[in-house]
Amino acid sequence: MNKKIDIGIVEKDRQEIANGLSRLLADTYTLYLKTHNFHWNVTGPMFNTLHTMFETQYTELAIAVDDIAERIRALGFAAPGSYAQFAELTSIKEETSTPTAEEMIKQLVKDQETVVRTARSIFPSADKVSDEPTADLLTQRMQIHEKTAWMLRSMIS
């Protein structure tokens, strides 16, 4: 069986895109973990609203990590899948304390915007070789994270 990948993108370019997607995967997974943590630990008068909102967000992120990892695999590379790899690749700062609800929101706004910047940084590599499936994935991720950041930002007075 021929394992050579011949999708019209040479290996060097596929590797460059996969490296970018690996950073996006690490950011997304770290944001998933942080959002899930905040879902468990949020308190205060907005508890029910935030508890529910955070659940919606981490559920969406769980699906996203699968989509991103599968794109990396389709390009012919192994997706990172360990905490050590994610810690090395991510731009998201982990939270080990239990901040106030408002601080949770502020952190998540910043983190959602960080994921957008990571996704945006991959576009030149995908555009250069007409990698529309990756560009489509990046566009979807950016739309979701920009909207989520806006919704979270709207909760801060």
Secondary structure, 3 states (H helix, E strand, C coil): CCCCCCCCCCHHHHHHHHHHHHHHHHHHHHHHHHHHHHHHHCCCCCHHHHHHHHHHHHHHHHHHHHHHHHHHHHCCCCCCCCHHHHHHHCCCCCCCCCCCHHHHHHHHHHHHHHHHHHHHHHHHHHHHCCCHHHHHHHHHHHHHHHHHHHHHHCCCC
